[in-house]
Amino acid sequence: MGPQMNALPSILLVTAAAALGAYLLLHWFRGVRRPVLIGIHVLLGLGAAESLMVFLRMSEIPEDSAARRIVLIAAGCLAGALFAGFLAAVLGKGSRLAGYGLLAFHAASGLAGLVIVLAFVARM
Protein backbone atom coordinates (compact mmCIF):
# COMPACT_ATOMS: atom_id res chain seq x y z
CA MET A 1 0.00 0.00 0.00
CA GLY A 2 1.49 3.34 -1.12
CA PRO A 3 1.74 6.58 0.82
CA GLN A 4 -1.20 8.07 -1.08
CA MET A 5 -3.42 5.23 0.08
CA ASN A 6 -2.31 5.72 3.68
CA ALA A 7 -3.25 9.40 3.42
CA LEU A 8 -6.66 8.68 1.87
CA PRO A 9 -8.67 8.98 5.14
CA SER A 10 -7.04 12.34 5.86
CA ILE A 11 -7.73 13.57 2.33
CA LEU A 12 -11.36 12.48 2.47
CA LEU A 13 -12.02 13.93 5.92
CA VAL A 14 -10.32 17.28 5.21
CA THR A 15 -12.13 17.61 1.88
CA ALA A 16 -15.50 16.64 3.37
CA ALA A 17 -15.06 19.10 6.25
CA ALA A 18 -14.13 21.90 3.83
CA ALA A 19 -17.01 21.12 1.47
CA LEU A 20 -19.52 21.06 4.32
CA GLY A 21 -17.97 24.26 5.68
CA ALA A 22 -18.48 25.97 2.32
CA TYR A 23 -22.10 24.78 2.28
CA LEU A 24 -22.61 26.09 5.81
CA LEU A 25 -21.03 29.42 4.81
CA LEU A 26 -23.64 29.82 2.08
CA HIS A 27 -26.37 29.23 4.64
CA TRP A 28 -24.69 31.65 7.06
CA PHE A 29 -24.79 34.38 4.39
CA ARG A 30 -28.53 33.72 4.10
CA GLY A 31 -28.94 34.02 7.86
CA VAL A 32 -29.80 30.34 8.38
CA ARG A 33 -28.18 28.10 11.00
CA ARG A 34 -28.04 24.34 10.57
CA PRO A 35 -27.01 22.99 14.01
CA VAL A 36 -26.92 19.33 12.98
CA LEU A 37 -24.73 20.09 9.96
CA ILE A 38 -22.50 22.28 12.14
CA GLY A 39 -22.06 19.31 14.49
CA ILE A 40 -21.15 17.05 11.58
CA HIS A 41 -18.71 19.72 10.35
CA VAL A 42 -17.06 19.77 13.78
CA LEU A 43 -16.77 15.97 13.85
CA LEU A 44 -15.30 15.91 10.33
CA GLY A 45 -12.76 18.58 11.30
CA LEU A 46 -11.74 16.69 14.43
CA GLY A 47 -11.47 13.48 12.43
CA ALA A 48 -9.39 15.21 9.76
CA ALA A 49 -6.90 16.58 12.28
CA GLU A 50 -6.69 13.26 14.10
CA SER A 51 -6.26 11.19 10.94
CA LEU A 52 -3.54 13.55 9.76
CA MET A 53 -1.64 13.04 12.99
CA VAL A 54 -2.11 9.26 12.78
CA PHE A 55 -0.84 9.35 9.19
CA LEU A 56 2.19 11.30 10.31
CA ARG A 57 2.87 8.92 13.19
CA MET A 58 2.46 5.73 11.17
CA SER A 59 4.11 6.87 7.95
CA GLU A 60 7.70 6.20 7.08
CA ILE A 61 8.48 9.88 6.63
CA PRO A 62 11.87 10.60 8.27
CA GLU A 63 11.77 12.64 11.47
CA ASP A 64 13.96 15.45 10.14
CA SER A 65 12.49 15.74 6.64
CA ALA A 66 10.83 18.74 5.06
CA ALA A 67 7.83 16.56 4.18
CA ARG A 68 7.20 15.89 7.87
CA ARG A 69 7.34 19.59 8.64
CA ILE A 70 4.83 20.28 5.86
CA VAL A 71 2.39 17.77 7.35
CA LEU A 72 2.90 19.35 10.78
CA ILE A 73 2.11 22.77 9.30
CA ALA A 74 -1.09 21.37 7.78
CA ALA A 75 -2.02 19.83 11.15
CA GLY A 76 -1.33 23.17 12.83
CA CYS A 77 -3.59 24.95 10.36
CA LEU A 78 -6.37 22.44 11.05
CA ALA A 79 -5.86 22.78 14.82
CA GLY A 80 -6.04 26.57 14.46
CA ALA A 81 -9.25 26.22 12.46
CA LEU A 82 -10.77 23.97 15.12
CA PHE A 83 -9.82 26.34 17.92
CA ALA A 84 -10.98 29.45 16.06
CA GLY A 85 -14.28 27.79 15.17
CA PHE A 86 -14.87 26.93 18.80
CA LEU A 87 -13.95 30.43 19.97
CA ALA A 88 -16.16 32.00 17.28
CA ALA A 89 -19.13 30.08 18.63
CA VAL A 90 -18.35 31.03 22.23
CA LEU A 91 -17.21 34.65 21.80
CA GLY A 92 -19.52 35.45 18.89
CA LYS A 93 -22.49 35.64 21.24
CA GLY A 94 -20.91 38.49 23.19
CA SER A 95 -19.19 40.34 20.38
CA ARG A 96 -20.21 40.05 16.76
CA LEU A 97 -16.96 41.63 15.58
CA ALA A 98 -14.86 39.07 17.47
CA GLY A 99 -17.08 36.27 16.21
CA TYR A 100 -16.79 37.39 12.60
CA GLY A 101 -13.02 37.79 12.86
CA LEU A 102 -12.62 34.35 14.38
CA LEU A 103 -14.93 32.86 11.78
CA ALA A 104 -12.81 34.42 9.02
CA PHE A 105 -9.65 33.01 10.63
CA HIS A 106 -11.40 29.63 10.97
CA ALA A 107 -12.22 29.55 7.26
CA ALA A 108 -8.79 30.76 6.16
CA SER A 109 -6.80 28.37 8.32
CA GLY A 110 -9.06 25.44 7.42
CA LEU A 111 -8.67 26.21 3.74
CA ALA A 112 -4.90 26.54 4.17
CA GLY A 113 -4.82 23.13 5.86
CA LEU A 114 -6.79 21.61 3.00
CA VAL A 115 -4.52 23.12 0.34
CA ILE A 116 -1.37 22.01 2.15
CA VAL A 117 -2.65 18.45 2.58
CA LEU A 118 -3.65 18.22 -1.08
CA ALA A 119 -0.33 19.71 -2.23
CA PHE A 120 1.59 17.30 -0.01
CA VAL A 121 -0.27 14.26 -1.31
CA ALA A 122 0.15 15.42 -4.90
CA ARG A 123 3.94 15.47 -4.42
CA MET A 124 4.13 12.01 -2.82
KEFI-239837 format. One record per atom (N, C-alpha, C, O, CB): residue number from 1; y, x, z; atom name; residue in one letter. Coordinates in steps of 0.001 Angstrom, whole numbers. Atoms other than C-alpha are relative to their C-alpha. Last residue first. Glycine has a CB too. Example, Ala and Ser with C-alpha at 12.3 -4.5 7.8 and 13.67 -1.06 7.14 Angstrom:
BEGIN
REC   num        c2        c1        c3   atomo   residuo
REC     2     -1190      -820       -60       N         S
REC     2     -1060     13670      7140      CA         S
REC     2      1090      -770       730       C         S
REC     2      2198      -261       899       O         S
REC     2       462       414     -1415      CB         S
REC     1     -1190       890         0       N         A
REC     1     -4500     12300      7800      CA         A
REC     1      1200       900         0       C         A
REC     1      1181      1936       665       O         A
REC     1        27      -992      1246      CB         A
//
This chain:
BEGIN
REC   num        c2        c1        c3   atomo   residuo
REC   124      1303      -476      -506       N         M
REC   124     12007      4129     -2823      CA         M
REC   124      -955       256     -1142       C         M
REC   124     -2096       659      -914       O         M
REC   124      -617     -1017       975      CB         M
REC   123       132     -1453       177       N         R
REC   123     15468      3939     -4422      CA         R
REC   123     -1337       528       452       C         R
REC   123     -1635      1698       217       O         R
REC   123      1085       713       746      CB         R
REC   122       -62      -299      1426       N         A
REC   122     15425       149     -4900      CA         A
REC   122      -186      1487      -273       C         A
REC   122      -664      1854     -1346       O         A
REC   122      1323      -470      -576      CB         A
REC   121      1301       348       586       N         V
REC   121     14255      -267     -1310      CA         V
REC   121        -9       302     -1490       C         V
REC   121     -1040       706     -2026       O         V
REC   121      -329     -1487       243      CB         V
REC   120      1008      -923      -505       N         F
REC   120     17305      1595        -7      CA         F
REC   120     -1357      -267      -651       C         F
REC   120     -2031       666     -1086       O         F
REC   120      -111      -113      1525      CB         F
REC   119      -220     -1291       659       N         A
REC   119     19705      -330     -2225      CA         A
REC   119     -1038      1018       443       C         A
REC   119     -1514      1813      -368       O         A
REC   119      1412       524       297      CB         A
REC   118       419       129      1399       N         L
REC   118     18216     -3647     -1076      CA         L
REC   118       185      1313      -763       C         L
REC   118      -652      1671     -1592       O         L
REC   118       789     -1121      -689      CB         L
REC   117      1457       156        45       N         V
REC   117     18453     -2651      2582      CA         V
REC   117      -479       -65     -1445       C         V
REC   117     -1440       611     -1813       O         V
REC   117      -440     -1268       767      CB         V
REC   116       589     -1302      -331       N         I
REC   116     22014     -1368      2150      CA         I
REC   116     -1522       -65       -51       C         I
REC   116     -2161       850      -570       O         I
REC   116       464       465      1392      CB         I
REC   115      -202      -908      1136       N         V
REC   115     23115     -4525       343      CA         V
REC   115      -648      1362       270       C         V
REC   115     -1262      1947      -622       O         V
REC   115      1510       177      -288      CB         V
REC   114       823       442      1126       N         L
REC   114     21607     -6793      2998      CA         L
REC   114        99       978     -1158       C         L
REC   114      -920      1382     -1719       O         L
REC   114       419     -1400      -457      CB         L
REC   113      1397      -283      -334       N         G
REC   113     23133     -4816      5862      CA         G
REC   113      -936      -387     -1126       C         G
REC   113     -1867       355     -1439       O         G
REC   113      -398      -729      1268      CB         G
REC   112       171     -1452       118       N         A
REC   112     26539     -4900      4170      CA         A
REC   112     -1442       400       320       C         A
REC   112     -2025      1238      -368       O         A
REC   112       982       740       941      CB         A
REC   111        75      -293      1433       N         L
REC   111     26214     -8672      3739      CA         L
REC   111      -176      1500      -238       C         L
REC   111      -919      1901     -1133       O         L
REC   111      1265      -507      -721      CB         L
REC   110      1284       498       489       N         G
REC   110     25439     -9062      7423      CA         G
REC   110      -195       285     -1472       C         G
REC   110     -1284       671     -1896       O         G
REC   110      -117     -1483       248      CB         G
REC   109      1022      -948      -450       N         S
REC   109     28369     -6797      8320      CA         S
REC   109     -1403      -464      -403       C         S
REC   109     -2259       366      -709       O         S
REC   109        77       182      1525      CB         S
REC   108      -135     -1296       669       N         A
REC   108     30765     -8791      6155      CA         A
REC   108     -1091       975       428       C         A
REC   108     -1671      1659      -415       O         A
REC   108      1369       602       290      CB         A
REC   107       382       122      1414       N         A
REC   107     29549    -12223      7263      CA         A
REC   107        42      1355      -705       C         A
REC   107      -858      1683     -1478       O         A
REC   107       927      -992      -720      CB         A
REC   106      1406       382        63       N         H
REC   106     29634    -11405     10972      CA         H
REC   106      -478       -37     -1458       C         H
REC   106     -1521       521     -1798       O         H
REC   106      -217     -1373       677      CB         H
REC   105       734     -1243      -258       N         F
REC   105     33012     -9654     10628      CA         F
REC   105     -1500      -233       -99       C         F
REC   105     -2225       609      -629       O         F
REC   105       359       563      1385      CB         F
REC   104      -206      -844      1182       N         A
REC   104     34416    -12813      9018      CA         A
REC   104      -736      1331       160       C         A
REC   104     -1354      1818      -786       O         A
REC   104      1510       247      -237      CB         A
REC   103       827       569      1064       N         L
REC   103     32864    -14928     11781      CA         L
REC   103       140       808     -1291       C         L
REC   103      -839      1005     -2010       O         L
REC   103       384     -1468      -249      CB         L
REC   102      1385      -387      -254       N         L
REC   102     34354    -12621     14382      CA         L
REC   102      -938      -545     -1063       C         L
REC   102     -1901       120     -1445       O         L
REC   102      -439      -482      1370      CB         L
REC   101       108     -1443       214       N         G
REC   101     37792    -13017     12855      CA         G
REC   101     -1421       492       212       C         G
REC   101     -1934      1293      -570       O         G
REC   101       947       743       929      CB         G
REC   100       -54      -244      1443       N         Y
REC   100     37390    -16788     12601      CA         Y
REC   100      -141      1499      -323       C         Y
REC   100      -829      1876     -1272       O         Y
REC   100      1323      -543      -578      CB         Y
REC    99      1220       504       628       N         G
REC    99     36268    -17084     16206      CA         G
REC    99       -40       274     -1490       C         G
REC    99     -1071       685     -2021       O         G
REC    99      -133     -1480       242      CB         G
REC    98      1077      -937      -351       N         A
REC    98     39068    -14863     17474      CA         A
REC    98     -1307      -425      -656       C         A
REC    98     -2052       411     -1167       O         A
REC    98      -177        83      1535      CB         A
REC    97      -287     -1252       694       N         L
REC    97     41629    -16960     15582      CA         L
REC    97     -1091      1033       284       C         L
REC    97     -1566      1704      -633       O         L
REC    97      1378       547       421      CB         L
REC    96       416       117      1397       N         R
REC    96     40053    -20207     16759      CA         R
REC    96       202      1304      -757       C         R
REC    96      -629      1675     -1586       O         R
REC    96       767     -1120      -687      CB         R
REC    95     -1027      -531       887       N         S
REC    95     40344    -19185     20382      CA         S
REC    95      -501       -53     -1436       C         S
REC    95     -1430       662     -1812       O         S
REC    95       382      1448       396      CB         S
REC    94     -1241      -230      -725       N         G
REC    94     38485    -20906     23190      CA         G
REC    94      1149       442      -891       C         G
REC    94      2306       105      -638       O         G
REC    94      -222      1021      1061      CB         G
REC    93      -389      1254      -656       N         K
REC    93     35643    -22494     21236      CA         K
REC    93      1323       146       734       C         K
REC    93      2083      -815       854       O         K
REC    93     -1087      -452       975      CB         K
REC    92      -685       872       955       N         G
REC    92     35455    -19516     18892      CA         G
REC    92       436     -1316       599       C         G
REC    92      1346     -1963        80       O         G
REC    92      -884      -266     -1170      CB         G
REC    91     -1448      -148      -126       N         L
REC    91     34647    -17212     21803      CA         L
REC    91       777      -930      -925       C         L
REC    91      1960     -1185      -699       O         L
REC    91       391      1424      -278      CB         L
REC    90      -443        90     -1395       N         V
REC    90     31032    -18346     22226      CA         V
REC    90      1524        10       103       C         V
REC    90      2110      -850       760       O         V
REC    90      -586      1157       819      CB         V
REC    89       364      1311      -538       N         A
REC    89     30076    -19127     18628      CA         A
REC    89       538      -187      1415       C         A
REC    89       969     -1281      1779       O         A
REC    89     -1521      -175        -9      CB         A
REC    88      -811       997       697       N         A
REC    88     32002    -16156     17284      CA         A
REC    88      -297     -1391       533       C         A
REC    88       611     -2207       695       O         A
REC    88      -253        54     -1516      CB         A
REC    87     -1340        33      -602       N         L
REC    87     30431    -13948     19966      CA         L
REC    87       901     -1033      -675       C         L
REC    87      1720     -1666        -8       O         L
REC    87       651      1384       -82      CB         L
REC    86       109       560     -1343       N         F
REC    86     26931    -14873     18804      CA         F
REC    86      1375      -114       658       C         F
REC    86      1713     -1145      1239       O         F
REC    86      -931       862       863      CB         F
REC    85       297      1424       149       N         G
REC    85     27794    -14280     15167      CA         G
REC    85      -113      -698      1344       C         G
REC    85       372     -1816      1516       O         G
REC    85     -1284      -189      -783      CB         G
REC    84     -1250       674       373       N         A
REC    84     29453    -10982     16060      CA         A
REC    84      -221     -1497      -185       C         A
REC    84       638     -2301       176       O         A
REC    84       578       609     -1288      CB         A
REC    83      -893        28     -1152       N         F
REC    83     26345     -9821     17919      CA         F
REC    83      1296      -743      -313       C         F
REC    83      1775     -1535       498       O         F
REC    83       310      1419       459      CB         F
REC    82       576       880     -1031       N         L
REC    82     23967    -10773     15121      CA         L
REC    82       954      -148      1185       C         L
REC    82      1199     -1255      1665       O         L
REC    82     -1361       550       484      CB         L
REC    81      -123      1375       489       N         A
REC    81     26216     -9246     12457      CA         A
REC    81      -544      -985      1026       C         A
REC    81        52     -2036      1261       O         A
REC    81      -738      -167     -1339      CB         A
REC    80     -1404       395      -119       N         G
REC    80     26566     -6044     14463      CA         G
REC    80       228     -1428      -458       C         G
REC    80      1023     -2158       134       O         G
REC    80       878       938      -801      CB         G
REC    79      -242       204     -1432       N         A
REC    79     22779     -5856     14818      CA         A
REC    79      1449      -418       243       C         A
REC    79      1716     -1293      1066       O         A
REC    79      -326      1287       796      CB         A
REC    78       620      1282      -362       N         L
REC    78     22440     -6368     11054      CA         L
REC    78       195      -299      1485       C         L
REC    78       432     -1448      1857       O         L
REC    78     -1503        12      -344      CB         L
REC    77      -798      1076       612       N         C
REC    77     24945     -3595     10359      CA         C
REC    77      -565     -1367       383       C         C
REC    77       183     -2286       717       O         C
REC    77        30       152     -1546      CB         C
REC    76     -1236       124      -769       N         G
REC    76     23169     -1326     12830      CA         G
REC    76       910     -1090      -544       C         G
REC    76      1538     -1822       220       O         G
REC    76       738      1317        13      CB         G
REC    75       356       686     -1245       N         A
REC    75     19831     -2017     11146      CA         A
REC    75      1234      -176       889       C         A
REC    75      1386     -1208      1543       O         A
REC    75     -1097       784       755      CB         A
REC    74       254      1404       346       N         A
REC    74     21365     -1090      7784      CA         A
REC    74      -336      -798      1251       C         A
REC    74       164     -1908      1432       O         A
REC    74     -1147      -115     -1030      CB         A
REC    73     -1319       590       279       N         I
REC    73     22773      2108      9301      CA         I
REC    73      -153     -1478      -348       C         I
REC    73       619     -2315       119       O         I
REC    73       712       757     -1159      CB         I
REC    72      -648       215     -1294       N         L
REC    72     19348      2905     10776      CA         L
REC    72      1394      -610      -169       C         L
REC    72      1808     -1442       638       O         L
REC    72        97      1322       772      CB         L
REC    71       633      1185      -590       N         V
REC    71     17771      2387      7355      CA         V
REC    71       615      -299      1367       C         V
REC    71       799     -1463      1722       O         V
REC    71     -1534       203       130      CB         V
REC    70      -464      1160       770       N         I
REC    70     20283      4826      5862      CA         I
REC    70      -597     -1289       572       C         I
REC    70       100     -2295       707       O         I
REC    70      -378       151     -1499      CB         I
REC    69     -1352       310      -467       N         R
REC    69     19594      7344      8638      CA         R
REC    69       570     -1220      -737       C         R
REC    69      1308     -2015      -155       O         R
REC    69       924      1218      -195      CB         R
REC    68       118       609     -1329       N         R
REC    68     15887      7202      7867      CA         R
REC    68      1373      -400       533       C         R
REC    68      1530     -1460      1139       O         R
REC    68      -689       970       981      CB         R
REC    67       518      1359       186       N         A
REC    67     16564      7832      4176      CA         A
REC    67      -112      -723      1335       C         A
REC    67       206     -1909      1428       O         A
REC    67     -1370        34      -697      CB         A
REC    66     -1141       865       301       N         A
REC    66     18743     10832      5062      CA         A
REC    66      -457     -1442      -172       C         A
REC    66       276     -2369       172       O         A
REC    66       729       482     -1267      CB         A
REC    65      -354       222      1397       N         S
REC    65     15739     12491      6641      CA         S
REC    65      1217      -917      -139       C         S
REC    65      1543     -1697       755       O         S
REC    65     -1185      -593      -751      CB         S
REC    64     -1309      -599       275       N         D
REC    64     15452     13961     10136      CA         D
REC    64       476      -228     -1436       C         D
REC    64      1323       512     -1935       O         D
REC    64       -52      1483       279      CB         D
REC    63     -1000       268     -1045       N         E
REC    63     12643     11769     11469      CA         E
REC    63      1403       480      -368       C         E
REC    63      2390      -169       -19       O         E
REC    63      -427       658      1292      CB         E
REC    62      -219     -1079      -979       N         P
REC    62     10600     11865      8267      CA         P
REC    62      1172      -309       937       C         P
REC    62      2147      -957       556       O         P
REC    62       257      1329      -727      CB         P
REC    61     -1279      -651       294       N         I
REC    61      9885      8482      6632      CA         I
REC    61       239      1068      1061       C         I
REC    61       190       765      2253       O         I
REC    61      1182     -1038       -36      CB         I
REC    60       219     -1444       -29       N         E
REC    60      6197      7696      7078      CA         E
REC    60      1270       759      -382       C         E
REC    60      1208      1885      -874       O         E
REC    60     -1145       383      -943      CB         E
REC    59       -20      -677      1300       N         S
REC    59      6869      4106      7950      CA         S
REC    59      -223      1496       187       C         S
REC    59      -181      2019      1301       O         S
REC    59      1340      -256      -734      CB         S
REC    58      1344      -159       544       N         M
REC    58      5734      2459     11174      CA         M
REC    58       -32       727     -1346       C         M
REC    58     -1108      1060     -1843       O         M
REC    58      -640     -1346      -148      CB         M
REC    57       915      -622      -966       N         R
REC    57      8924      2874     13190      CA         R
REC    57     -1355       315      -629       C         R
REC    57     -1944      1359      -347       O         R
REC    57      -193      -916      1212      CB         R
REC    56      -459     -1361      -249       N         L
REC    56     11305      2188     10313      CA         L
REC    56      -974       734       912       C         L
REC    56     -1267      1909       691       O         L
REC    56      1404        -8       616      CB         L
REC    55       198      -784      1224       N         F
REC    55      9346      -840      9191      CA         F
REC    55       368      1452       231       C         F
REC    55      -364      2358      -166       O         F
REC    55       828      -574     -1156      CB         F
REC    54      1443      -227        73       N         V
REC    54      9258     -2115     12775      CA         V
REC    54      -333       822     -1236       C         V
REC    54     -1144      1746     -1170       O         V
REC    54      -769     -1340       -19      CB         V
REC    53       313     -1032      -987       N         M
REC    53     13039     -1636     12992      CA         M
REC    53     -1502       307        26       C         M
REC    53     -1892      1461       199       O         M
REC    53       473      -439      1395      CB         M
REC    52      -550     -1258       502       N         L
REC    52     13545     -3539      9758      CA         L
REC    52      -301      1142       969       C         L
REC    52      -626      2251       546       O         L
REC    52      1520      -125      -222      CB         L
REC    51       936      -506      1012       N         S
REC    51     11186     -6264     10943      CA         S
REC    51       496      1308      -600       C         S
REC    51      -304      2161      -982       O         S
REC    51      -205     -1039     -1109      CB         S
REC    50      1242      -466      -628       N         E
REC    50     13255     -6694     14101      CA         E
REC    50      -958       595     -1024       C         E
REC    50     -1533      1659      -790       O         E
REC    50      -684     -1150       740      CB         E
REC    49      -309     -1228      -746       N         A
REC    49     16583     -6896     12283      CA         A
REC    49     -1262       583       624       C         A
REC    49     -1475      1795       586       O         A
REC    49      1053      -278      1095      CB         A
REC    48      -359     -1048       961       N         A
REC    48     15213     -9389      9764      CA         A
REC    48       275      1319       719       C         A
REC    48      -225      2367       314       O         A
REC    48      1232      -422      -827      CB         A
REC    47      1224      -488       633       N         G
REC    47     13482    -11466     12428      CA         G
REC    47       272      1124      -978       C         G
REC    47      -511      2070     -1074       O         G
REC    47      -705     -1128      -710      CB         G
REC    46       734      -760     -1011       N         L
REC    46     16688    -11736     14430      CA         L
REC    46     -1278       593      -583       C         L
REC    46     -1615      1749      -327       O         L
REC    46      -333      -891      1201      CB         L
REC    45      -737     -1237      -252       N         G
REC    45     18576    -12765     11302      CA         G
REC    45      -682       877      1033       C         G
REC    45      -780      2091       853       O         G
REC    45      1403      -314       452      CB         G
REC    44       215      -875      1155       N         L
REC    44     15906    -15301     10330      CA         L
REC    44       712      1339       188       C         L
REC    44       164      2390      -145       O         L
REC    44       490      -683     -1288      CB         L
REC    43      1380      -503       -71       N         L
REC    43     15970    -16766     13846      CA         L
REC    43      -317       934     -1173       C         L
REC    43      -980      1954      -991       O         L
REC    43      -996     -1177        16      CB         L
REC    42        71      -957     -1112       N         V
REC    42     19768    -17055     13785      CA         V
REC    42     -1398       617        76       C         V
REC    42     -1537      1833       210       O         V
REC    42       357      -693      1344      CB         V
REC    41      -737     -1194       443       N         H
REC    41     19722    -18705     10347      CA         H
REC    41       -58      1091      1080       C         H
REC    41      -259      2266       774       O         H
REC    41      1483      -360      -326      CB         H
REC    40       917      -690       911       N         I
REC    40     17052    -21154     11575      CA         I
REC    40       635      1298      -500       C         I
REC    40       -43      2318      -625       O         I
REC    40      -376      -915     -1196      CB         I
REC    39      1090      -553      -805       N         G
REC    39     19312    -22064     14490      CA         G
REC    39     -1002       765      -849       C         G
REC    39     -1459      1839      -458       O         G
REC    39      -710     -1110       753      CB         G
REC    38      -596     -1153      -689       N         I
REC    38     22277    -22502     12136      CA         I
REC    38     -1069       670       863       C         I
REC    38     -1153      1898       899       O         I
REC    38      1226      -436       875      CB         I
REC    37       -33     -1096       967       N         L
REC    37     20089    -24731      9965      CA         L
REC    37       624      1253       600       C         L
REC    37       227      2368       261       O         L
REC    37       769      -418     -1248      CB         L
REC    36      1388      -414       213       N         V
REC    36     19330    -26923     12980      CA         V
REC    36       -48      1176      -979       C         V
REC    36      -781      2140      -759       O         V
REC    36      -852     -1188      -532      CB         V
REC    35       549      -764     -1125       N         P
REC    35     22993    -27011     14011      CA         P
REC    35     -1438       485      -207       C         P
REC    35     -1775      1599       193       O         P
REC    35        56      -837      1236      CB         P
REC    34      1425       302       101       N         R
REC    34     24341    -28044     10568      CA         R
REC    34      -721       802      1089       C         R
REC    34     -1205      1901       820       O         R
REC    34      -565       344     -1440      CB         R
REC    33       892      -910      -733       N         R
REC    33     28103    -28179     11000      CA         R
REC    33     -1427      -483      -147       C         R
REC    33     -1691     -1684       -94       O         R
REC    33       393        91      1504      CB         R
REC    32      1259       591      -461       N         V
REC    32     30345    -29798      8380      CA         V
REC    32      -807      1073       716       C         V
REC    32      -939      2196       231       O         V
REC    32      -814      -606     -1192      CB         V
REC    31      -178       532     -1342       N         G
REC    31     34021    -28936      7862      CA         G
REC    31     -1246      -651       572       C         G
REC    31     -1154     -1488      1470       O         G
REC    31      1106      -985        -1      CB         G
REC    30      -134      1457        99       N         R
REC    30     33722    -28527      4098      CA         R
REC    30       198      -663      1352       C         R
REC    30       418     -1871      1427       O         R
REC    30     -1218      -587      -671      CB         R
REC    29     -1245       256       719       N         F
REC    29     34380    -24792      4391      CA         F
REC    29       262     -1489      -148       C         F
REC    29      1415     -1914      -221       O         F
REC    29       -37       657     -1369      CB         F
REC    28     -1082      -275      -946       N         W
REC    28     31645    -24686      7058      CA         W
REC    28      1359      -249      -656       C         W
REC    28      2270      -785       -25       O         W
REC    28       -87      1454       515      CB         W
REC    27      -148      1177      -870       N         H
REC    27     29225    -26373      4643      CA         H
REC    27      1154       192       987       C         H
REC    27      1865      -762      1304       O         H
REC    27     -1314      -272       769      CB         H
REC    26      -499      1097       839       N         L
REC    26     29822    -23636      2079      CA         L
REC    26       200     -1273       820       C         L
REC    26      1197     -1976       654       O         L
REC    26      -970      -270     -1161      CB         L
REC    25     -1423      -265       219       N         L
REC    25     29418    -21030      4813      CA         L
REC    25       626     -1083      -874       C         L
REC    25      1748     -1521      -620       O         L
REC    25       197      1381      -647      CB         L
REC    24      -719       503     -1180       N         L
REC    24     26090    -22613      5812      CA         L
REC    24      1501       234      -122       C         L
REC    24      2291      -566       379       O         L
REC    24      -529       671      1273      CB         L
REC    23        71      1468        42       N         Y
REC    23     24782    -22100      2283      CA         Y
REC    23       763      -608      1176       C         Y
REC    23      1488     -1590      1020       O         Y
REC    23     -1474      -475        20      CB         Y
REC    22      -922       413      1063       N         A
REC    22     25972    -18483      2319      CA         A
REC    22        44     -1524      -116       C         A
REC    22      1108     -2112      -311       O         A
REC    22      -417       625     -1350      CB         A
REC    21     -1367      -204      -486       N         G
REC    21     24264    -17969      5682      CA         G
REC    21      1036      -413     -1031       C         G
REC    21      2055     -1010      -682       O         G
REC    21       211      1453       381      CB         G
REC    20      -287      1134      -872       N         L
REC    20     21062    -19519      4315      CA         L
REC    20      1405       119       582       C         L
REC    20      2091      -887       759       O         L
REC    20     -1041       -91      1130      CB         L
REC    19      -102      1195       847       N         A
REC    19     21125    -17012      1469      CA         A
REC    19       324     -1232       844       C         A
REC    19      1176     -2039       470       O         A
REC    19     -1315      -224      -784      CB         A
REC    18     -1266       -48       738       N         A
REC    18     21900    -14132      3835      CA         A
REC    18       188     -1240      -866       C         A
REC    18      1289     -1785      -940       O         A
REC    18        59      1256      -872      CB         A
REC    17     -1093       188      -959       N         A
REC    17     19100    -15062      6254      CA         A
REC    17      1352       -14      -715       C         A
REC    17      2217      -828      -392       O         A
REC    17       -24      1111      1069      CB         A
REC    16         4      1404      -418       N         A
REC    16     16645    -15504      3368      CA         A
REC    16      1132      -285       981       C         A
REC    16      1791     -1320       884       O         A
REC    16     -1349      -365       634      CB         A
REC    15      -487       815      1119       N         T
REC    15     17607    -12129      1881      CA         T
REC    15        63     -1476       377       C         T
REC    15      1030     -2160        43       O         T
REC    15      -899       187     -1230      CB         T
REC    14     -1439      -283       167       N         V
REC    14     17276    -10320      5206      CA         V
REC    14       580      -874     -1105       C         V
REC    14      1670     -1427      -962       O         V
REC    14       236      1504      -326      CB         V
REC    13      -740       567     -1129       N         L
REC    13     13929    -12017      5923      CA         L
REC    13      1505       225      -135       C         L
REC    13      2291      -682       137       O         L
REC    13      -496       604      1309      CB         L
REC    12        31      1461        38       N         L
REC    12     12481    -11361      2466      CA         L
REC    12       824      -623      1113       C         L
REC    12      1561     -1580       876       O         L
REC    12     -1426      -492        90      CB         L
REC    11      -768       449      1162       N         I
REC    11     13573     -7731      2329      CA         I
REC    11        79     -1522       -25       C         I
REC    11      1151     -2094      -220       O         I
REC    11      -631       524     -1306      CB         I
REC    10     -1417      -234      -283       N         S
REC    10     12342     -7035      5857      CA         S
REC    10       873      -516     -1133       C         S
REC    10      1901     -1148      -893       O         S
REC    10       263      1491       228      CB         S
REC     9      -471       979      -996       N         P
REC     9      8978     -8667      5142      CA         P
REC     9      1482       155       330       C         P
REC     9      2192      -837       490       O         P
REC     9      -813       130      1276      CB         P
REC     8      -126      1364       523       N         L
REC     8      8678     -6658      1875      CA         L
REC     8       416     -1025      1058       C         L
REC     8      1296     -1838       774       O         L
REC     8     -1307      -426      -613      CB         L
REC     7     -1348       495      -257       N         A
REC     7      9398     -3247      3415      CA         A
REC     7       177     -1454      -419       C         A
REC     7      1240     -2034      -200       O         A
REC     7      1011       861      -718      CB         A
REC     6      -217       -18     -1442       N         N
REC     6      5720     -2314      3684      CA         N
REC     6      1365      -578       367       C         N
REC     6      1534     -1142      1449       O         N
REC     6      -126      1423       533      CB         N
REC     5       778      1090      -562       N         M
REC     5      5228     -3421        76      CA         M
REC     5       172       -66      1512       C         M
REC     5       212     -1156      2083       O         M
REC     5     -1473       158      -360      CB         M
REC     4      -679      1252       313       N         Q
REC     4      8069     -1199     -1085      CA         Q
REC     4      -740     -1177       627       C         Q
REC     4      -114     -2111      1128       O         Q
REC     4       114      -189     -1522      CB         Q
REC     3     -1108       248      -923       N         P
REC     3      6583      1740       823      CA         P
REC     3       745     -1302      -290       C         P
REC     3      1254     -1950       624       O         P
REC     3       969      1150       -52      CB         P
REC     2     -1177      -834       164       N         G
REC     2      3336      1490     -1120      CA         G
REC     2      1103      -351       977       C         G
REC     2      1028     -1360      1678       O         G
REC     2       513      -112     -1399      CB         G
REC     1     -1179       851         0       N         M
REC     1         0         0         0      CA         M
REC     1      1241       895         0       C         M
REC     1      1370      1784       842       O         M
REC     1        -1      -968      1231      CB         M
//
